[in-house]
């Protein structure tokens, strides 16, 4: 059996997950990626203040994690997420002249956002996608899985995206 092709140039670094439902709710991939990256760092933070975990970064520091996004776009996205109430900022710096922002996520606001557009994304408590809500047909569990080809993959992706877009509707949510 021949070994499958695996590029030596792809996926040699830590990925940032992008959930299509979150990107649709936030009206863009950049806000979804930045919010997801903030969540990643919060899970590793030891900075606990006022009942929440916090991370701190300058806009330039955030931009280093997203080299394809400009510093001004990172700033605009973080400000928009803050204005939407999804991200909360604070200043816990030791020196009052240090203007480095501290960031945390308002989980209730994110839950309300996703509920308002009838979407849900996998979480530690809920590992199922909303499109998986059909009943399991136990009689057909032993059937083989059809081969995945570029054509079937693209059709499946388009079908999932179409369902997500219908769930969001034409109104979407602005920043």
N, C-alpha and C positions, 0 to 999 in steps of 0.2 A: 504494500500500500504506500502510495506517495504521501509525503508530508504536505500538509496544506500550506499555502502561501501565508506568510506573516511578514509584513513590512518591518524592516529594521528601523524605520524612521517614524513610525506612528505609535502612539500610546506608550511612550517611554517616560511619561511624566504623570503626575497626579491629575486626574480629570476633575473638572468642576461640573457637577450634574446640572442639566438643564431640563426642567419639567415643562413640556409644552403647555400644560394647563396654567401653570404659574406665569409663563411668558405671555399667554393670551390675556390673562386677568390683569397683568401689569402693562400690557400693550407694548411689549418689547423684550428681546432676549437680554439686553444689557441690564435692566433692572432685576430680572429674574436671576441672572448669574451673580450679580453683586449681592443680592439678598441671600442667595444660597451660600456664597462664600462667607458672608458675615455669620450666617448660622454655623458653618463649619468651624470658624474661629471661636465662636461662643461656646461650642461644645468642648473646647480645649482651654478655655480661659480659667484663670484662678483669681481674677479680679471681681470679687463679689462685693457690691455696694448697694445699699437701699433695696435689698431683697431681689437683686438681679445680677446676672453675670454680664460683664462689659468687656469690650475690646477697644483699643485706641489705635488710631492711625491718622497720619496726615493724608490729604488727598493724593499727594505724590506716592506715599507708601501704598495706598490702595491701588493706584494705577500700576505699580510694579507687578501686581498680581493679575492684571488685565492688560498686557502690553499692546494689544490691538485697540484699546480704548484710550482716548486722550484724557489728560488730567481734568480738563474743563468738562468733558462728558461725565467722568466719574463724579465730579462735584455736583453737576446738574442732576444726575440720577440719585445720589445720596440725599440732596436737598429735597427732591420730589418725593422720595420714599419717606422722608421725615415729615413733609407737609401732609402726606396721606395718612400719617399716624402709624405706618408700618414699622418704621425705625424710630427709636427714641435716642436722643443724644444728651450728653451731659459733660461736665467738666470736673474731673476728679484729680486733676494735675496738682502736684505738690506746690508748684510755683504759679501764682495767679496770672502771671504774664504769659505762661504757656497756653496757647490757644488750641492745642491738639484736642480734637473732639473724641469723646468716648461714645461707643455705639452699642445698642442692644436692640432686640427685636420685640415688638408687641405681638405675642402669639394670638391674642384675642382679636386684634385688628386684622391679622392675616386670615384667621378663620372666618371672620365676618366678610372679608373681601371675597374669598373663595365661595362662601355660601351665597353671596349676593349674585354670583354668576353661575350658581349651581355646579360648582366644580369642587373637587377634592383631590389632593395629591397624597401620595404615600407618606406616612409619618412612622415614627417608631411605634406608635400605638395602633396605626391603621396601615398595614402594608399592602392593601389592595387598591388597584386603580378603579375609579368609578365605572369604567366600561366593562369591568369583570363582574357585574352584578347579576348576570344570568345564572339560572340554576345549573348545577353540574349534572350532566347526563351520565350517570354511573354505568349504564349499559354500554356506552361507547368509549369507555376509558381505555380499553385494550386496542382500539384502532390505532394504526400507525399515524404519525404526524406527517402531513404532506411536506415534500421537499421545499425548502425556502430558496427561491430564485430571485434575481433582481426584479422580475416582473411581479411576483407575489409580494415581495417586501414592499415595493413602491405602492401597490394597490392597498395593502394593509395600512401603510402609513397614511396614505391619502384618506382612507376611510376613517381612521382615528382622528386625524386633523379635522376632517369634515364634521365629525360628531362633536369635537371640542368647540369648533367655531359656531355650530348651531346652539350649543349650550350657552356660549357667551352672548350670542345674538349680535346684531349689528351695532348695538349701543356701545359695547365695550366699556372700558374705564379709562378716563384720561389721567394724565399726571397732574 
